[in-house]
Each structure stands twice: as structure tokens, then as C-alpha cells.
Amino acid sequence: MKMKERNASASSAEKQAAGIAAAKLVEDGMVIGLGTGSTTAFAIAEVGRRVREENLDVLAVVTSYQAEMLAIEAGVPLTSLAEHPVLDLAIDGADQVDAKMNVIKGGGAAHTREKVVANSAIRFIVVADDSKMSEELNHFVPVEVLPYARELVKKQMIELGGVPVMRMASRKDGPVITDNGNVIMDVEFGTIDDPAELYQRLSACVGVVEHGIFLNTDEVYVGRKGGAVEIIK
Ligand SMILES: O=C[C@H](O)[C@H](O)[C@H](O)COP(=O)(O)O
């Protein structure tokens, strides 16, 4: 096996360990939120296994088409926020987590619905492998943008000191379109000294639907090398 393949499968084992550990938090009668991405996919699969093999009684709200397809495939019964506006627990992945549990999300363009779900949950759990952990946030911030306002948003991002790049599916396919019909700008801010301040500033921009900074994480389940899971609170 080549080095790159070995690293990918090691990181996948860490994601799996974190996802399975978080899925153990789900109890009978809960209504839960299911996030998007490769780490949460392991949690969804494990919740599905518990539904099928342990008769776990659960209802889930999904954050994307991807999560919906995985949940249906795994046999997790679905509901909506309209029916269940308060969730007992939400489990979701991260692109980067800092030492204070500030998180950047949106690598899969799903952060708007993810933020709605995270803010509807009594307890918000982030699942991540080792590589996502960082002393401070320095990952680009995904920003979902109303297509009509893209030039205005670009200008505002530059005024905030950011370097915005429109996320493209490919040269041929054009921009990534979110589940909400919007586009994504990935904005590089370098090291983010004050995530709470940037959070407010981005939220105040006209034409921004939602950005990928999350400040409400309750616990992080980190899959470490060797399969151990560290819980950070
Ligand atoms: O939009 C996508 C999400 O915020 C994901 O949860 C995030 O990108 C992490 O994904 P993964 O677990 O695949 O690294």
C-alpha cells in the first residue's frame, strides 16, 4: 500500500472510531440531528445498525441530501424540524476545531442546514479525526452566498480582510450549488484571532446566507491514532 493510501485509511479508521463513539450517545426516544460528511457517515451507519439490531427507537433530522441518502440506506427513521423543532442531540463533523472548541464547517457546502440543526439541539457533538484539531483556527471559512449578491459579498469579504474564492464543482460543471440553491465562497482569513468577532461580522454581511464558523459545540469526539477516542468538553 502506498503512503498516501495508508494515511487515508488510517484517518478513515479514526473517523470511524469517533463516529461510532458518538452514536453510542443516542438513547431510546430521542430525536437527533445528523450532520454531513465522511465522519458523520460512520455515526449514521452506527445509529442505523442500532435501529436494526437493537431496536433503537429514534427519529432523525438530516442536514443534507447526502445525510438523507445515508440515513435512508441505514434504516434510520426520518422526521423534520417542523415536526420536532427541538432535538435532543446533534452529531456533526468539522473541517477544523480549535483549543476552545470553536469550529469551522462547510467543506461539504452543508453548513447552513448544519447550523440550523446544531442550534436546534440541546447537545451538539462534533466528531473529528486527529487531523482536524488545531491550536487556533486558520482554515478558510466557507460562506454560503445568495447568487444574486455574489459581487457584493465578494466586496464585503475583501473589506473584512478576506480572500474569497468561488467554490467550483469543476471547470465544466461551474460553481458548487448548495442544497438551498446558493453558491459557496471559500474565504481565506489567515489565522483567526477572534472567532466570535469574525462570526458577528460575517453574519452582518448583506447577501451572506450563512457562514461556517460554529461557536456552540458542547463536546468533541476526537478519533486518535490507534483507535482511541478522546472526548473534549
Ligand atoms: O459541509 C460539510 C460539513 O460541515 C462537514 O461536516 C465537514 O466538512 C467535515 O466533513 P468530513 O467529516 O468529511 O471531513
The ligand as a Gaussian input file, in Angstrom:
#p B3LYP/6-31G(d) Opt

LIG

0 1
 O      -20.430000      20.847000       4.832000
 C      -19.948000      19.853000       5.356000
 C      -19.688000      19.684000       6.747000
 O      -19.562000      20.820000       7.533000
 C      -18.807000      18.528000       7.179000
 O      -19.310000      18.111000       8.413000
 C      -17.336000      18.890000       7.298000
 O      -16.875000      19.381000       6.057000
 C      -16.485000      17.695000       7.742000
 O      -16.543000      16.676000       6.804000
 P      -15.647000      15.372000       6.921000
 O      -16.086000      14.644000       8.146000
 O      -15.921000      14.610000       5.646000
 O      -14.209000      15.821000       6.982000

